[in-house]
Amino acid sequence: MVANIGDYATTYERFDWETPERFNFGRDAVDGWDDDRPAMIWLGEGGEERRLTFGDFSRLSNRFANAMRNAGVGRGDRVMVLLGKVPEWHAILTGLLKLGAIAIPCAPQLRSGDLKFRAEHSGSVAMISGPEGIGQVEKMRRDTPSLKRFVCVGEENEGRESFEDLVDGASKDSAAEGTASDDGAFILYTSGTTKNPKGVLHTHGYTHAKRVQARFWLDLQEGDRLWCTSGTGWAKSIWNVFLGPWSLGTEIFFHEGGFDPAERLDLIERYYAITVLC
């Protein structure tokens, strides 16, 4: 099927190309959608399912941002996030963007030496991790004095603050800073195939620009449901599991399980509204 060039012209006219001077993805994208608009279907490894709205993520990210601000983490601080495919990953990243902190997503496969390098190289002040990474974090935490706060998600751990306790006691009121488009938002590390990985700073303007990829590469349309299977430690997840689809208000399917071809085909059929697979 050949698209009508007139359709593209109309889309280009409507599309918000220009990045504003001040932009905060948490406030201007996540908080901007209707509270009851579907944001995510999450399917756990054990088959448990959660359905969350943009209102759910707006409130949880506010609570997290306010809790971290109260704990002394602020604008420009670097925070490592070591989580698997759980909804808290989105809430934490959104909260850090609202706070004006700089998030550093880390793959659960990283070993203690990899985490120590990233912590020292970035000057991170806090580490947020789930059960997948706690063992490796424990091996490096005493050797990285810049890390002042350790937060655990999903299980209690001695010497670490509980994410659940932090957000339960925090305000759900708006928490977003008025970040400029050229302020730092993420440090994404390269794979380091030749030597140490390179930490690449991405700005709040970058978080706005990802709507272009979502619209013209993923071709997301109103009513689509997207499943991007990328792991949370990689830039592709930032593009296509977070910034891109949520810029356009697209619901995502988020599956905690690993790669099983037969299971994935079954899930596409079971969650029949999955219309875009990445």
C-alpha positions in Angstrom: 0.0 0.0 0.0 1.4 3.4 -1.0 0.6 6.2 1.4 -0.9 9.4 0.1 1.7 12.1 0.3 -1.0 14.5 1.3 -1.6 12.5 4.5 2.1 13.0 5.4 1.9 16.7 4.7 -1.1 17.1 7.0 0.7 15.1 9.7 3.8 17.2 9.4 1.8 20.4 9.7 0.1 19.1 12.9 3.2 17.6 14.5 5.0 19.5 17.2 8.5 19.6 15.8 10.0 22.5 17.8 11.6 21.7 21.1 10.6 24.4 23.7 13.3 26.2 25.6 12.0 24.7 28.9 10.8 21.1 28.9 10.3 18.4 31.5 9.1 15.1 30.2 7.6 14.1 33.5 5.5 17.2 33.7 4.8 18.0 30.1 4.3 14.4 28.7 3.4 12.0 31.5 1.4 14.4 33.6 -0.2 15.9 30.5 -2.3 12.9 29.6 -5.7 12.2 31.1 -5.5 10.4 34.5 -7.5 7.4 33.2 -5.6 7.0 29.9 -4.1 3.5 29.7 -0.3 3.7 30.0 0.9 0.1 30.6 -0.1 -3.5 30.8 2.6 -5.3 32.8 2.9 -9.1 32.8 5.2 -10.6 35.4 7.3 -13.8 35.0 4.8 -15.7 37.2 1.8 -14.6 35.1 0.7 -11.8 37.4 -0.8 -8.8 35.5 -1.1 -5.1 36.4 -2.8 -2.4 34.3 -1.7 1.2 35.0 -2.8 4.6 33.8 -0.9 7.8 33.2 -2.5 9.0 36.4 -0.9 6.1 38.3 2.5 6.9 37.0 2.0 10.7 37.5 1.3 10.2 41.2 3.9 7.5 41.9 6.6 9.5 40.1 5.7 12.6 42.1 5.9 10.7 45.4 9.3 9.3 44.4 10.7 12.7 43.3 9.4 14.4 46.5 10.9 11.6 48.6 14.3 11.8 47.0 14.3 15.6 47.2 13.5 15.3 51.0 16.5 12.9 51.2 18.9 15.4 49.8 19.0 14.3 46.1 18.5 17.3 43.8 18.9 18.9 40.5 21.9 17.8 38.5 22.7 14.9 40.9 23.5 11.6 39.1 21.5 8.5 40.1 22.1 5.0 38.9 19.0 2.8 38.2 19.5 -1.0 38.1 16.1 -2.6 37.6 14.5 -5.2 35.4 11.3 -5.0 33.6 9.0 -3.7 36.3 6.7 -0.7 36.3 8.7 1.0 39.0 11.4 1.5 36.4 9.2 3.9 34.5 8.0 5.6 37.8 11.6 6.1 39.0 12.9 7.5 35.7 9.9 9.8 35.4 10.5 11.0 39.0 14.2 11.6 38.4 13.3 13.7 35.3 10.8 15.7 37.4 13.5 16.2 40.1 16.0 17.5 37.5 18.4 14.7 38.5 20.4 12.8 35.8 19.4 9.2 35.6 21.9 6.4 34.6 20.0 3.2 33.5 22.1 0.1 34.1 21.6 -3.4 32.8 20.9 -6.1 35.4 23.7 -8.2 33.7 26.4 -5.7 34.9 29.0 -7.0 37.4 30.3 -5.2 40.4 33.3 -3.8 38.5 31.1 -2.4 35.8 28.9 -0.7 38.3 31.9 0.7 40.2 33.2 2.2 37.0 29.9 3.8 36.2 29.5 5.2 39.7 33.0 6.7 39.8 33.0 7.9 36.2 29.6 9.6 36.6 30.0 10.8 40.2 26.7 9.2 41.1 25.3 10.0 44.6 22.6 7.3 44.7 21.8 3.8 43.5 18.4 2.3 43.1 18.2 -1.4 42.4 15.9 -4.4 42.5 16.6 -8.1 43.4 18.4 -8.7 40.1 21.3 -6.5 41.0 21.6 -6.5 44.8 24.4 -9.1 45.0 26.6 -7.1 42.6 25.8 -3.8 44.3 26.8 -5.2 47.7 30.2 -6.2 46.3 31.0 -2.6 45.2 29.1 -0.3 47.6 31.9 0.0 50.1 34.4 0.9 47.4 32.4 3.8 46.0 32.2 6.6 48.6 30.4 8.9 46.2 27.3 6.7 46.6 25.5 8.1 49.7 22.1 6.5 49.3 21.0 3.0 48.4 17.3 2.3 47.6 15.9 -1.2 47.1 12.8 -2.0 45.1 10.7 -5.1 45.8 12.5 -6.6 48.8 13.9 -5.6 52.1 17.7 -5.4 52.4 19.8 -4.4 55.4 21.4 -1.0 55.0 19.2 0.1 52.1 16.1 2.2 52.1 12.9 0.7 50.8 11.4 2.3 47.7 7.9 1.3 48.9 8.5 3.0 52.3 9.9 6.1 50.6 6.9 6.7 48.3 4.3 5.7 50.9 5.4 8.6 53.1 5.8 11.2 50.4 3.5 13.8 48.9 1.8 13.1 45.6 1.7 16.8 44.8 3.4 18.1 41.6 7.2 17.7 41.9 8.5 18.9 38.6 11.4 21.3 38.2 11.3 23.9 35.4 14.2 22.2 33.5 15.7 23.8 30.4 16.0 21.8 27.2 19.8 21.9 27.4 19.9 20.6 31.1 21.1 17.1 31.5 18.5 14.3 31.8 20.3 10.9 31.2 23.8 9.5 31.0 23.6 6.5 28.7 26.8 4.3 28.5 28.1 2.8 25.4 28.9 -0.9 25.3 32.6 -0.4 25.6 33.7 -2.8 22.9 37.2 -1.4 22.6 37.9 -0.1 26.2 35.9 1.4 29.0 32.3 2.4 28.1 31.7 6.1 27.3 29.1 8.0 29.3 27.0 10.1 26.9 25.0 13.0 28.3 21.5 13.4 26.9 19.4 16.5 27.6 15.8 17.3 28.4 15.6 18.4 24.7 16.5 14.8 23.8 13.5 13.6 25.8 11.3 15.8 23.7 12.8 14.8 20.4 12.0 11.1 20.8 8.4 11.8 19.8 9.7 12.2 16.2 11.1 8.6 16.3 7.8 7.3 17.8 5.7 9.0 15.2 7.7 8.5 12.1 9.8 5.3 12.8 7.5 3.3 15.0 4.6 5.0 13.2 2.5 5.0 16.4 -1.1 6.0 15.9 -4.0 6.7 18.3 -5.2 3.4 19.7 -2.0 1.5 19.2 -0.4 -0.8 21.8 3.4 -1.1 21.6 5.6 -4.0 22.7 9.3 -3.2 22.6 11.2 -6.2 24.0 14.5 -4.4 24.8 16.1 -4.7 28.2 16.0 -1.8 30.6 19.7 -1.1 30.7 20.0 -0.1 27.1 19.3 3.1 25.2 16.7 1.3 23.0 14.5 0.9 26.1 14.8 4.7 26.8 13.7 5.4 23.3 11.0 2.8 22.7 9.7 1.6 26.1 9.6 5.0 27.7 10.1 8.4 26.0 8.8 7.7 22.5 5.5 5.9 23.2 4.6 8.1 26.2 5.3 11.3 24.2 2.3 10.2 22.1 0.2 8.7 24.9 0.7 5.2 23.6 -0.1 2.3 25.9 2.9 -0.2 26.2 2.9 -3.9 26.9 5.8 -4.6 29.4 6.7 -8.3 29.8 9.1 -9.3 32.6 10.0 -12.7 31.1 12.9 -13.6 28.9 13.0 -14.5 25.2 10.8 -17.4 24.3 9.7 -17.3 20.7 6.6 -19.5 21.2 5.5 -17.5 24.3 5.9 -14.2 22.5 3.7 -15.3 19.6 1.1 -16.5 22.2 1.3 -13.2 24.0 0.7 -11.2 20.9 -2.4 -13.2 20.2 -3.6 -13.1 23.9 -3.1 -9.3 24.1 -4.6 -8.8 20.7 -4.4 -5.1 20.8 -0.6 -5.2 20.4 -0.3 -3.5 17.1 3.4 -2.5 17.0 6.3 -4.9 17.9 9.8 -3.7 18.2 
